[in-house]
Every structure is written in structure tokens, then in C-alpha cells.
């Protein structure tokens, strides 16, 4: 009964919000309501029907599926994007171009904003009595382990613990002076006997302080200031790399986005904390990712206290020529020890845009850029080897406990939204509709030599044979691909048609999805 009442109230509120948004956008036009309400009534009726149907199907009005701000954003934004996309497609099919873009897009954007605002206030009220946000986050329906659980599980695998008495006392004193004795003990347990008289201890956000270090080369550099406040972080890491000897070490810390969320929620009283977090999310995580709003972000924040995920922090270090040695949560920060293994790697374009071009191995071994909707945190492509090293693969050949995928990205993968830009590759001729998945260099090297040599003779595809055969591990994936190659050599057209329909059958009726 409660769930049904919730849906009725949600449905009514949704209709009111959508109607109000439409009227506001029509009123803002010079001709006003009298001109735009009659002329746009068909548009509004179609959008309203799709808005409600998609919302009900996607769970936007389901009480049990919206449990926190992340799920609210996923359900609201996802449902509304699908609704307005279908509406725009229908307008295109019927060649109805007379509608105002301001009214059409403005109605959807304003309704989405109001739904998120009202929804965040509702969640704030429902969760007002819950103060242990760490426990609440661990109760997410995804069942994924938290970043604290993942890192704590790694400590026993890669941690190096030595008595504090074995370390140069001057180094301990320098760390204690900046961070306190407890933090110094925790850091020494991580860094161990690798510290020597060629160790530099700093607390800085400027590249100049790295470049101006007195010695030409160091074996270890410790920076005690969190990297969230370093505006030119890539250049800063490059400077550290150049100051280290080969196989030298770098220690740094970051406040991850999950830690920041808990800090914000615990800092303010119930209800107010979620309202504050909503606006903090807009300013700190949305404005810097959009080119036209980025200047506003820097004007408001001066680039300080940037929101950085664990994946991005690790990825930036790996791009800078480092290999992650160990991680540990110390106090309210994630501390990372990394080892220099090469010079800094070249950047892979703009890291925060919604569309990303990923280097993949195509036909004849050529590197092609595969376009995708971003579903991972920035710089995630640089830590693929690290994720494999610490977590291995799960059934289906995907990386186990892949913390690089964002909540929004996980949703996009379920509805195949992330694959839409890949049609650019199909139109360009880099890929075809059906074929083996284009692989990164690191993943390609996991394959047997025989399959590697066979693979590069064929153009990769958007729909891989994986979805037709549903293999469970890397070996069976390779067997599946070899079977596809054999059939394709005998009859290319019939093979692709069969694999196309069998794949979609498994996707729709056997819930085959990218995770």
C-alpha cells in the first residue's frame, strides 16, 4: 500500500513539475503563453506520456530504488534523457521542426533540475536520523565493496611494515612537524627502510618547490600536502618524476570523493547536509567537467580542494610514469606509495569530457581510437594493469571489483548508452557492426599468442560474439572468438546475421549486459 501511494504521489508531482516547467519556458519567450501553449501542446502531450512511461519502467517512481543521492541522480537523469531523446526522434521522423528549441530543451532541463532538487530534499528528510553514513553507503543495492574494504584487503598483500626505530630520525622529525606523531608513525609503516639521506619531505602545492630541491636526484620524495589542492597536478607529478632516480619512490595523499562526501554529510546537521551536498556536487563535480562552466568553477574555488576519486588519483600517478606499490587510509586521507618506472606518459586528450577516445588494437594491429561515452573516472585507462594485478578477472572476462566505473557509468552500460558514440567508428570504417571486441594493449596481451595473431586479421565489431556464446572466463572467451573466426571465414554474411540476432536474444531475454 505504501509503495502504491508513493507512486501515485510521485506521479502527480512529476506531472506538476513537468507542466510547470513547460509553462515557465513558454512564459519566458517574447510571444508568451498565449502563443506557445497552443502551438506546443502536441509536443508537451507526447513528452508527458513518454516522461511518465519511462519513469515508471526505469524505477524513477519506485520507492525502493531511490535510496540515496546517487541513485536519485541516475534514475532522474537517465529517465529524462531517454524521454527527451525519444521525443526528439519522433519530431525528426515526422519532420516537425517548428517547435522552439528553448521551450523543448528548457522544459526538460528545468524539470530535471526541479526533480533533483525536490528529490534531494526528500532523501535528506528520510535519512535525517542516520548519522553513520559509512554504514549507509555500504548498504547500497549494488553489493559492491566500498573503497575502504578494497584498500584494506590490499594492505596485507602489498604492505611493508617496519619498526619506526629503523628509520632516519631526521625524516621522522620532518614528518611529525607537519603532520603529527600519529600520522608520522603510520607513514613510516608504509614507506619503511626505503627512506634515506636522499629523501625529501615537503608539504607543497607548487611545482617550483619541487624543481628547486637542492639535490639533483632523490630516491624518495614525500609530499604531505593532499593533491586535491594542486591545480596543475599532472605537471606537478611530472616534476616529481624528473627529480627521482630510476626506481625511486613518491609518497602522496588524497581526499577521495567518497571521503569528501562523508565529511560533508557529517559536518552539517541532518537535512541541511544533503541540501549542501547537492549544491557542492553541482559546483565541484559538474561545473569543472563542462567547458563553458569551467571558468565559473575556477572563479568560485580557485582550483582548491578539487574532488578527486581514488581511480583518478591512481591514474594520474601511473600516467606520470609511476607504478602503484601500496595504498592505505590514514586519518581522513588515502595515502599512496608509487615507484618510478618510466618517464611521464603522453596525455590522452581531455580527461573530463563526456566523450572519450580510447586507444584500441584494430585490424592489422593498428591502434584505432574507439569513441565511448565516459563511464569511468578520469585517467582510469592508465590503471587497467593495476586493477588486473590486484583483482584479476571475474566471470565473463571483465575486471573484478573494477572501482574505475562511476555510478552513472554503470547505469549507462546497462542500457547501452555508452556504446552510442562507437557508431562513429562504424561509419568511419574502423569497426563493423558484428565482430570481436576492440581490446586495449594491456588486455590484448592477456590473450594466447595464437589468438592474438588471429585477431588482428579481422576488423573489430560493436557487437562481439561474447553475447552469443556467453563465455565465463578468459579461456572460454578466446575459444568463442576462434569459433567465430572459423565460421566467418566460411560464410561472412550468414555468420554476422546469426551472431547479431543470437546476441540480441541473449541481451533481451537472458539479461546479458556490460557491467
C-alpha positions as CSV (number, residue, x, y, z in Angstrom):
1,X,0.0,0.0,0.0
2,X,2.8,2.4,0.9
3,X,4.6,1.7,-2.4
4,X,1.4,2.3,-4.4
5,X,0.7,5.6,-2.5
6,X,4.3,6.6,-3.1
7,X,4.0,6.0,-6.8
8,X,0.7,8.0,-7.0
9,X,2.2,10.9,-5.2
10,X,5.4,10.8,-7.3
11,X,3.3,10.6,-10.5
12,X,1.3,13.6,-9.5
13,X,4.3,15.6,-8.5
14,X,6.1,14.6,-11.7
15,X,3.2,15.9,-13.9
16,X,3.0,19.1,-11.9
17,X,6.8,19.7,-12.2
18,X,6.8,19.0,-16.0
19,X,3.7,21.2,-16.6
20,X,5.2,24.0,-14.5
21,X,8.5,23.8,-16.4
22,X,6.7,23.9,-19.7
23,X,4.7,26.9,-18.7
24,X,7.7,28.8,-17.3
25,X,9.7,28.2,-20.5
26,X,6.8,29.3,-22.7
27,X,6.2,32.4,-20.5
28,X,9.9,33.4,-20.9
29,X,9.5,33.6,-24.7
30,X,8.7,37.1,-26.1
31,X,5.3,35.9,-27.5
32,X,4.3,34.5,-24.1
33,X,1.9,31.8,-23.0
34,X,-0.9,32.6,-25.5
35,X,1.3,31.8,-28.5
36,X,3.4,28.9,-27.3
37,X,1.0,26.8,-25.2
38,X,-1.4,26.1,-28.2
39,X,1.4,25.7,-30.7
40,X,3.4,23.3,-28.5
41,X,0.5,21.3,-27.0
42,X,1.3,18.2,-29.1
43,X,4.9,18.3,-28.1
44,X,4.0,18.6,-24.4
45,X,1.5,15.8,-24.6
46,X,3.9,13.4,-26.3
47,X,6.7,14.3,-23.9
48,X,4.4,14.0,-20.9
49,X,3.3,10.5,-21.9
50,X,6.9,9.3,-22.6
51,X,8.1,11.0,-19.4
52,X,5.6,9.1,-17.2
53,X,6.0,5.7,-19.0
54,X,9.8,5.8,-19.0
55,X,9.9,6.9,-15.4
56,X,7.7,4.0,-14.3
57,X,9.7,1.5,-16.3
58,X,13.1,2.8,-15.1
59,X,12.1,2.9,-11.5
60,X,12.1,6.7,-11.0
61,X,8.9,6.5,-9.1
62,X,9.8,3.3,-7.2
63,X,10.3,3.9,-3.5
64,X,12.8,1.0,-3.1
65,X,15.1,2.0,-6.0
66,X,15.9,5.6,-5.0
67,X,17.8,5.2,-1.7
68,X,20.5,7.9,-1.9
69,X,21.6,10.9,-4.0
70,X,23.5,8.8,-6.5
71,X,20.5,6.6,-7.3
72,X,18.3,9.7,-7.4
73,X,20.6,11.3,-10.0
74,X,20.9,8.1,-12.0
75,X,17.1,7.4,-12.2
76,X,16.0,11.0,-12.8
77,X,18.7,12.0,-15.3
78,X,18.6,8.6,-17.1
79,X,14.8,8.6,-17.4
80,X,14.6,12.2,-18.6
81,X,17.4,11.8,-21.2
82,X,15.6,8.8,-22.6
83,X,12.3,10.6,-22.7
84,X,13.5,13.8,-24.4
85,X,15.6,11.7,-26.8
86,X,12.6,9.6,-28.0
87,X,10.6,12.8,-28.3
88,X,13.3,14.4,-30.4
89,X,13.5,11.3,-32.6
90,X,9.7,11.3,-33.2
91,X,9.9,15.0,-34.1
92,X,12.6,14.1,-36.6
93,X,10.7,11.2,-38.1
94,X,7.6,13.3,-38.7
95,X,9.7,16.2,-39.9
96,X,8.1,18.6,-37.3
97,X,10.8,21.3,-36.9
98,X,8.5,24.2,-35.9
99,X,9.0,23.8,-32.2
100,X,11.2,26.2,-30.2
101,X,14.4,24.6,-29.1
102,X,14.3,26.9,-26.0
103,X,10.9,25.5,-25.0
104,X,11.7,21.9,-25.9
105,X,15.1,21.6,-24.2
106,X,14.4,24.2,-21.5
107,X,11.3,22.2,-20.3
108,X,13.3,19.0,-19.9
109,X,16.3,20.7,-18.2
110,X,14.2,22.7,-15.8
111,X,12.0,19.7,-14.9
112,X,15.1,17.6,-14.3
113,X,16.7,20.3,-12.1
114,X,13.5,20.6,-10.0
115,X,13.1,16.9,-9.7
116,X,16.7,16.6,-8.4
117,X,16.2,19.5,-6.0
118,X,12.9,18.2,-4.6
119,X,14.2,14.6,-4.5
120,X,17.4,15.6,-2.7
121,X,15.3,17.4,0.0
122,X,13.1,14.3,0.3
123,X,16.1,12.0,0.7
124,X,17.6,14.4,3.3
125,X,14.4,14.2,5.3
126,X,14.2,10.4,5.1
127,X,17.8,9.9,6.1
128,X,17.9,12.7,8.7
129,X,18.2,10.3,11.6
130,X,21.0,8.3,10.1
131,X,24.4,9.6,11.2
132,X,26.6,6.7,10.3
133,X,26.9,7.4,6.6
134,X,29.7,4.9,6.2
135,X,27.3,2.1,7.1
136,X,24.6,3.5,4.9
137,X,26.9,3.7,1.9
138,X,27.8,0.0,2.4
139,X,24.1,-0.9,2.2
140,X,23.8,0.1,-1.5
141,X,21.9,-2.5,-3.5
142,X,24.8,-2.9,-5.9
143,X,26.6,-5.0,-3.3
144,X,29.9,-3.7,-4.4
145,X,32.6,-3.4,-1.7
146,X,33.5,0.1,-0.6
147,X,36.8,1.6,-1.4
148,X,37.8,1.2,2.3
149,X,37.2,-2.6,2.0
150,X,39.1,-2.8,-1.2
151,X,42.1,-0.9,0.1
152,X,42.2,-2.7,3.4
153,X,42.2,-6.0,1.6
154,X,45.2,-4.9,-0.4
155,X,47.2,-3.9,2.7
156,X,48.0,-7.5,3.6
157,X,49.1,-8.2,0.0
158,X,51.4,-5.3,-0.7
159,X,52.0,-3.6,2.6
160,X,55.6,-3.3,4.0
161,X,55.7,-2.7,7.8
162,X,59.0,-2.0,9.6
163,X,59.8,-0.8,13.1
164,X,59.9,3.0,13.3
165,X,63.3,2.8,15.1
166,X,65.0,1.7,11.8
167,X,64.2,5.0,10.1
168,X,66.3,8.1,9.9
169,X,65.2,10.2,12.9
170,X,65.5,13.5,10.9
171,X,62.9,12.2,8.4
172,X,60.6,11.2,11.2
173,X,61.0,14.7,12.8
174,X,60.2,16.4,9.5
175,X,57.0,14.4,9.0
176,X,55.9,14.9,12.7
177,X,56.5,18.6,12.4
178,X,54.0,18.8,9.6
179,X,51.5,16.0,10.3
180,X,51.9,15.0,13.9
181,X,53.3,11.9,15.6
182,X,50.5,9.5,14.9
183,X,50.4,10.3,11.2
184,X,54.2,10.1,11.1
185,X,54.1,6.5,12.5
186,X,51.5,5.5,10.0
187,X,53.5,6.9,7.1
188,X,56.7,5.3,8.3
189,X,54.9,1.9,8.4
190,X,54.1,2.4,4.7
191,X,57.4,3.8,3.5
192,X,59.7,1.6,5.6
193,X,63.5,1.4,5.3
194,X,63.4,2.8,1.7
195,X,63.9,6.2,3.3
196,X,67.5,7.5,3.4
197,X,69.5,10.7,3.4
198,X,68.4,11.2,-0.2
199,X,64.8,11.5,0.9
200,X,63.0,14.9,0.5
201,X,60.0,15.7,2.8
202,X,57.7,18.5,1.7
203,X,54.3,19.9,2.1
204,X,53.6,21.9,-1.0
205,X,51.2,22.5,-3.9
206,X,53.7,24.4,-6.2
207,X,55.9,22.9,-8.9
208,X,58.6,25.5,-8.1
209,X,59.2,23.8,-4.7
210,X,59.8,20.5,-6.4
211,X,62.1,21.9,-9.2
212,X,64.1,23.9,-6.7
213,X,65.0,21.0,-4.4
214,X,68.8,21.3,-3.7
215,X,69.8,17.8,-4.8
216,X,69.7,16.9,-8.5
217,X,68.1,13.5,-7.9
218,X,66.4,11.7,-5.0
219,X,65.5,8.2,-4.1
220,X,62.3,9.1,-2.3
221,X,60.1,12.2,-2.3
222,X,57.3,12.6,0.3
223,X,54.7,15.3,-0.2
224,X,52.4,15.7,2.9
225,X,50.0,18.2,1.3
226,X,47.0,16.5,-0.2
227,X,47.0,16.6,-4.0
228,X,43.4,18.0,-4.1
229,X,44.9,21.5,-3.7
230,X,47.4,21.1,-6.6
231,X,46.0,22.9,-9.6
232,X,48.5,21.8,-12.2
233,X,48.6,18.2,-10.9
234,X,49.9,16.5,-14.0
235,X,52.8,18.9,-14.3
236,X,53.5,18.6,-10.6
237,X,53.8,14.8,-10.9
238,X,56.0,15.2,-14.0
239,X,58.3,17.4,-11.9
240,X,58.5,14.8,-9.2
241,X,59.3,12.1,-11.7
242,X,62.2,14.2,-13.1
243,X,63.6,14.7,-9.6
244,X,63.6,11.0,-8.8
245,X,66.2,8.4,-9.8
246,X,65.0,5.4,-11.7
247,X,63.1,3.1,-9.3
248,X,62.7,6.0,-6.9
249,X,59.6,6.4,-4.8
250,X,56.9,9.0,-4.4
251,X,54.5,9.3,-1.4
252,X,51.4,11.4,-1.6
253,X,47.9,11.6,-0.2
254,X,44.4,12.5,-1.5
255,X,41.0,13.0,0.0
256,X,38.9,10.8,-2.2
257,X,35.4,11.8,-3.4
258,X,33.8,9.2,-1.1
259,X,35.8,10.6,1.9
260,X,34.7,14.1,0.9
261,X,31.1,13.0,0.8
262,X,31.2,11.6,4.3
263,X,33.0,14.6,5.6
264,X,30.3,17.0,4.1
265,X,27.4,14.9,5.4
266,X,28.8,14.6,8.9
267,X,29.8,18.3,9.0
268,X,26.3,19.7,8.7
269,X,23.0,19.0,10.6
270,X,20.6,16.4,9.1
271,X,18.5,17.7,6.1
272,X,20.8,20.7,5.6
273,X,23.7,18.3,5.0
274,X,22.1,16.7,1.9
275,X,21.0,20.1,0.6
276,X,24.5,21.4,0.9
277,X,25.9,18.3,-0.7
278,X,23.6,18.7,-3.6
279,X,25.0,22.2,-4.4
280,X,28.5,21.0,-3.6
281,X,28.0,18.3,-6.2
282,X,27.0,20.8,-8.8
283,X,29.9,23.2,-8.2
284,X,32.7,20.7,-7.5
285,X,31.8,17.8,-9.9
286,X,29.6,19.2,-12.7
287,X,30.9,22.7,-13.4
288,X,34.6,21.7,-13.9
289,X,33.6,18.9,-16.4
290,X,31.8,21.2,-18.8
291,X,33.9,23.6,-20.9
292,X,31.6,26.6,-20.8
293,X,31.1,26.3,-17.0
294,X,34.8,25.6,-16.1
295,X,35.7,29.3,-15.7
296,X,32.8,29.6,-13.2
297,X,34.3,26.7,-11.2
298,X,37.7,28.2,-11.0
299,X,36.3,31.6,-10.1
300,X,34.4,30.1,-7.2
301,X,37.0,27.7,-6.0
302,X,40.4,28.9,-7.4
303,X,41.0,25.3,-8.1
304,X,41.5,24.4,-4.4
305,X,40.1,21.3,-2.8
306,X,39.2,19.6,-6.1
307,X,37.1,16.5,-5.9
308,X,39.3,13.5,-7.0
309,X,38.3,9.9,-7.0
310,X,40.6,7.1,-5.9
311,X,40.7,5.9,-9.6
312,X,41.7,9.4,-10.8
313,X,44.4,9.8,-8.2
314,X,46.0,6.4,-9.0
315,X,45.6,7.0,-12.8
316,X,47.3,10.4,-12.6
317,X,50.3,8.8,-10.9
318,X,50.5,6.0,-13.4
319,X,50.3,8.5,-16.3
320,X,53.2,10.3,-14.6
321,X,55.4,7.2,-15.1
322,X,54.8,5.5,-11.7
323,X,53.7,2.1,-10.6
324,X,51.4,1.8,-7.6
325,X,53.1,-0.1,-4.8
326,X,50.6,0.2,-2.0
327,X,47.6,2.2,-0.6
328,X,46.4,2.8,2.9
329,X,43.7,5.0,4.5
330,X,45.4,7.1,7.2
331,X,43.2,9.6,9.0
332,X,40.9,11.3,6.6
333,X,43.1,10.7,3.5
334,X,44.1,7.9,1.2
335,X,47.9,7.6,1.2
336,X,49.7,6.2,-1.8
337,X,53.2,4.9,-2.4
338,X,54.3,4.8,-6.0
339,X,57.5,3.7,-7.8
340,X,59.1,5.4,-10.8
341,X,59.3,3.0,-13.7
342,X,59.4,5.3,-16.7
343,X,59.3,8.9,-17.9
344,X,55.8,10.5,-17.8
345,X,53.4,9.2,-20.5
346,X,51.8,11.5,-23.0
347,X,48.2,12.6,-22.2
348,X,45.2,11.0,-23.9
349,X,43.4,14.2,-24.8
350,X,40.8,15.9,-22.5
351,X,40.1,13.7,-19.5
352,X,36.8,15.2,-18.2
353,X,34.7,15.4,-21.4
354,X,31.6,13.2,-21.8
355,X,33.0,11.5,-24.9
356,X,36.4,9.8,-24.7
357,X,38.6,8.3,-27.4
358,X,40.2,5.1,-26.2
359,X,43.3,3.6,-27.9
360,X,42.4,0.1,-29.0
361,X,44.0,-2.6,-31.2
362,X,42.3,-2.8,-34.6
363,X,42.8,-4.7,-37.8
364,X,46.4,-5.5,-38.7
365,X,47.5,-4.4,-35.2
366,X,46.9,-0.7,-35.9
367,X,45.9,1.5,-33.0
368,X,42.5,3.0,-33.5
369,X,40.6,5.5,-31.3
370,X,37.3,3.9,-30.2
371,X,34.7,6.5,-29.1
372,X,32.7,5.9,-26.0
373,X,30.5,7.8,-23.6
374,X,32.6,8.2,-20.5
375,X,31.6,5.6,-17.9
376,X,34.8,5.6,-15.8
377,X,36.6,8.2,-13.7
378,X,39.2,10.3,-15.4
379,X,42.6,8.7,-16.0
380,X,41.1,5.2,-15.4
381,X,42.7,3.9,-18.6
382,X,46.2,4.2,-17.0
383,X,45.4,1.8,-14.2
384,X,44.0,-1.1,-16.1
385,X,47.1,-3.1,-15.4
386,X,46.9,-2.3,-11.7
387,X,43.2,-3.3,-11.4
388,X,44.1,-6.6,-13.1
389,X,47.1,-7.1,-10.8
390,X,45.2,-6.7,-7.6
391,X,41.8,-8.0,-8.5
392,X,42.1,-10.3,-11.6
393,X,39.1,-11.1,-13.8
394,X,35.6,-12.2,-12.9
395,X,33.2,-14.5,-14.8
396,X,32.6,-13.1,-18.2
397,X,36.2,-11.7,-18.6
398,X,35.5,-8.3,-17.0
399,X,37.8,-6.9,-14.3
400,X,36.8,-7.9,-10.8
401,X,35.9,-5.1,-8.3
402,X,36.5,-2.5,-11.0
403,X,36.4,0.6,-8.9
404,X,37.0,2.8,-12.0
405,X,33.4,2.7,-13.1
406,X,31.2,5.5,-11.9
407,X,27.6,5.0,-10.7
408,X,26.4,6.9,-13.7
409,X,28.6,4.9,-15.9
410,X,27.3,1.6,-14.6
411,X,23.8,2.8,-15.4
412,X,24.8,3.8,-19.0
413,X,26.4,0.4,-19.6
414,X,23.2,-1.4,-18.5
415,X,21.1,0.5,-21.2
416,X,24.0,0.5,-23.8
417,X,24.1,4.3,-23.8
418,X,27.9,4.3,-23.6
419,X,28.1,2.4,-27.0
420,X,26.3,5.1,-29.0
421,X,29.4,7.1,-29.9
422,X,31.0,3.9,-31.1
423,X,28.8,4.2,-34.2
424,X,31.3,6.9,-35.3
425,X,33.9,4.1,-35.7
426,X,31.4,2.0,-37.7
427,X,30.7,4.9,-40.0
428,X,34.4,5.7,-40.4
429,X,35.2,2.0,-41.2
430,X,37.4,1.3,-38.2
431,X,34.8,-1.2,-36.9
432,X,31.9,-3.2,-38.1
433,X,28.5,-4.0,-36.5
434,X,29.4,-7.6,-35.5
435,X,32.9,-8.6,-34.6
436,X,35.4,-9.2,-31.8
437,X,35.6,-6.5,-29.2
438,X,38.4,-4.0,-29.7
439,X,40.9,-4.5,-26.9
440,X,43.4,-2.3,-25.1
441,X,47.0,-3.2,-25.4
442,X,47.1,-4.5,-21.8
443,X,44.1,-6.7,-22.2
444,X,45.2,-7.9,-25.6
445,X,48.5,-9.2,-24.1
446,X,46.5,-11.5,-21.8
447,X,45.4,-13.5,-24.8
448,X,47.3,-16.5,-26.1
449,X,49.7,-15.8,-29.0
450,X,47.6,-17.9,-31.4
451,X,44.5,-15.8,-30.7
452,X,46.4,-12.6,-30.9
453,X,47.8,-13.4,-34.3
454,X,44.3,-14.5,-35.5
455,X,42.5,-11.4,-34.0
456,X,44.5,-8.8,-35.9
457,X,43.4,-10.3,-39.3
458,X,39.8,-9.1,-38.6
459,X,38.1,-5.8,-38.1
460,X,36.7,-5.4,-34.6
461,X,32.9,-5.0,-34.1
462,X,30.4,-3.3,-31.9
463,X,28.5,-6.5,-31.0
464,X,31.0,-9.1,-30.0
465,X,30.5,-12.9,-30.2
466,X,30.7,-12.9,-26.4
467,X,27.0,-12.1,-26.2
468,X,26.1,-15.0,-28.5
469,X,28.1,-17.7,-26.6
470,X,28.2,-16.1,-23.1
471,X,31.6,-17.5,-22.1
472,X,32.6,-17.2,-18.4
473,X,36.3,-16.8,-18.3
474,X,39.2,-15.6,-20.5
475,X,40.0,-19.0,-21.9
476,X,36.4,-19.6,-23.0
477,X,36.2,-16.1,-24.5
478,X,39.2,-17.0,-26.7
479,X,37.6,-20.3,-27.7
480,X,34.4,-18.4,-28.5
481,X,36.3,-15.9,-30.7
482,X,38.2,-18.6,-32.6
483,X,34.9,-20.3,-33.3
484,X,33.5,-17.1,-34.7
485,X,36.6,-16.6,-36.9
486,X,36.2,-20.1,-38.3
487,X,32.5,-19.6,-39.2
488,X,33.2,-16.1,-40.5
489,X,35.9,-17.4,-42.9
490,X,33.4,-19.9,-44.4
491,X,30.4,-17.5,-44.8
492,X,30.9,-13.9,-43.5
493,X,27.3,-12.6,-44.2
494,X,25.4,-15.5,-42.7
495,X,27.7,-15.6,-39.7
496,X,27.2,-12.0,-38.8
497,X,23.4,-12.2,-39.2
498,X,23.3,-15.3,-36.9
499,X,25.5,-13.7,-34.3
500,X,23.6,-10.4,-34.5
501,X,20.2,-12.0,-33.7
502,X,21.6,-14.5,-31.2
503,X,23.4,-11.7,-29.3
504,X,20.3,-9.6,-29.1
505,X,18.2,-12.5,-28.0
506,X,20.6,-13.1,-25.1
507,X,20.6,-9.4,-24.3
508,X,16.8,-9.0,-24.1
509,X,15.8,-12.4,-22.7
510,X,18.9,-13.6,-20.8
511,X,19.9,-10.2,-19.4
512,X,23.4,-10.2,-20.9
513,X,24.7,-6.8,-20.0
514,X,28.0,-4.9,-19.8
515,X,28.9,-4.3,-16.1
